[in-house]
Amino acid sequence: MKLKTLAIGLAAVLTTVLGTGAALAAAGDVVIGDIDDLSGTYADVAGTGAVEAEKMAIADFGGTVLGRKIVTLVADHQNKPDIGASKFREWADQNGLNVVLGGSNTGVSIAMAKVAAAKKIPFFALGAGGASLTNEDCTAYTVHYVYDTTALANGTATTIVKSGGKSWFYLTADYAFGTQLQNAASKVVEANGGKTVGAVRVPLGASDFSSFLLQAQGSGAQVLGLANAGEDFSNSLKAANEFGITKKMKPVALLAFITNINSLGLQTAQGLYLTTGFYWDLNADTRAFGKRFFDKTKKQPTMDQAGYYSATLTYLKAVKAVGTTDSDKVMAELKKTKINDMFAKGGYIRADGVMIHDMYVMQVKSPQESKYPWDYYKLLKQMKGEEAFGPITGACPLAPK
Amino acid sequence: MTEIFGFPVAVILGQLTLGLVNGSFYALLSLGLAVIFGLMGVVNFAHGAFYALGAFAALLGLQYFGINYWAALLLAPLVVGVLGIVVEKSLLRRLYGLDPLYGLLLTFGVALVIEGSLHQFFGASGQSYPVPNALGGVINLGFMILPIYRAWVIAVSIAVCFSTWFVIERTRLGATLRAARENAPLLQAFGVNVPLLFAATYGGGVALAALAGVLSAPVILVTSQMGSSLVIVVFAVVVIGGMGSILGSIVSGLVLGIIEGFTKVIYPEASNIVVFVIMAIVLIVRPAGLFGRE
């Protein structure tokens, strides 16, 4: 009896945890699934803000497509690949799922891409960095939308090396993403005549970075490459600043979001180089979107959140154009249409699934240069999509070299 | 340059100093845990959450009431300590006399509630707390540049640790506290208000966690999860020092901070597990911990 009660209780808890905001879709609705990190490290980068952006896109589109109502399902993958994949599968089997957006976290995205291929449902990978999603892990239904490790490295590393930062020391998060990022960056650095002086692999979630930074300083390198993300990035930059290392070495973020800069403050983050796929203060269109987003969330959108808006519209436009939600027809349409909205100008989805669009190399402003709230970046270089994402590597069978 | 085991002396001295800074945090946190375990027999899993609360109290105090760092050093532990007393009076109290496992589960639940609420209200990306002006800047030690604030952390932590040790091991109040652990009914028969003593002990232990939170606020980003990984390391420190041993937790906190610092140079990938390896060895060789009584 006791066991039974416990089992029921556990089941109730699990349902609450897993079933976040899953609205019931009626047959005939167009169902957009959103599986992302709503409670962990990336919750501020994508999370509920991304859900908001997606809803804005649906509202802007008119709420219906082909005369069918557009509904959204939302789930928290908790950064666990099995949860992301099983939610995807469940919705595909039971809820008439048409497309999935989300997947911050490369590991989860790879697991979700496998389900996308098996169920033949388009998957827009937003927020995950791993370039493997469109290389060895590519599928016919994956679209990698916002940025990847290749684009980040090409953007930031190329700019720094060309401006004289020849010798690099990396502070690398000791997991797949960190090493992929470091490898991508060092390849670019070396191709441009720079060199890697050293690297230290830091366990994920370290509480103190000063020991590692002292090693970086001891290396005599000109550039401090931060191949980490989220809290690790923030804490390492904070400590680099405190120990006066940023005065001697050029700090370079291989992945930073505007929310990171916001939480660090310009005093600490000033001078930092980074690459982003979107910035709210680029032009009139981005500012208009930024303002609408800010009114709802009290924050400016990250590149992921802006990407959610754009990806949702892109999908719906494709459905409208082909007059069906049939995945193969929609994918074919997606791969031949140009994307023009506030996020991308003349963007297109390549055969391997990468959405090619311009990337922006930025430098963080000093507190004196910043004139109004969220005035954080100055644009150093607008990089053409082809240059940023590089040529097709041939690792994806869909896109031979 | 002179070298020891292939490492320049400057590097060794530098890591020694940084290890001491981290060790100070470990010592302060494990001290609170040891006080709560040693005097109450409660395994306080909510320690990391109270640490985060301390940092948030300082941050919110500054943002909303203009309370500066120095006042926060006193006020944040006080506020969090009172909250600890509320938890003890309303929840923890009901579990005395039961298996310690129940206390562990309860405090773990409390930690989830606190961290979840902080996450809900303040988001995941965290916020910065400025280094107070008087402690800004750096000292050049010759072998390294040490931010003044880090030196301050070492000083405060050592002062607080040893005064806590002194109060508990060398004063009449401490003797009464220890007596309550040994034989509460007898002490109560002498007219001592034992329930109040327990509440104050828990509040005090939690206040130490909050103090560590305030101290670390200018160093790392203030986030809801800042204590959750730290608390595991700190538990290992307490186990190595000997469960409930005040002096053991202080000494092992400092020493393990230093050992961890050297691991970061010799084999960085292992720096987050070295403490647990040492814990395993200590448990095999001396199950009661280095300073524990068998």
Interface residues (C-beta under 8 A of the other chain):
Chain A: S39 G40 T41 Y42 A43 D44 V45 G47 D174 V200 R201 V202 P203 G205 A206 S207 D208 S210 S211 F212 L214 Q215 G218 G230 E231 S234 N235 K238 A239 E242 F243 G244 T259 N260 N262 S263 L264 G265 Q267 T268
Chain B: V11 G14 Q15 L18 G19 V21 N22 F25 H119 G123 A124 S125 G126 Q127 S128 P130 V131 V138 M144 I145 P147 Y149 R150 V219 I220 L221 T223 Q225 M226 S229 L230 G261 K264 V265 P268 E269 S271 N272 I273
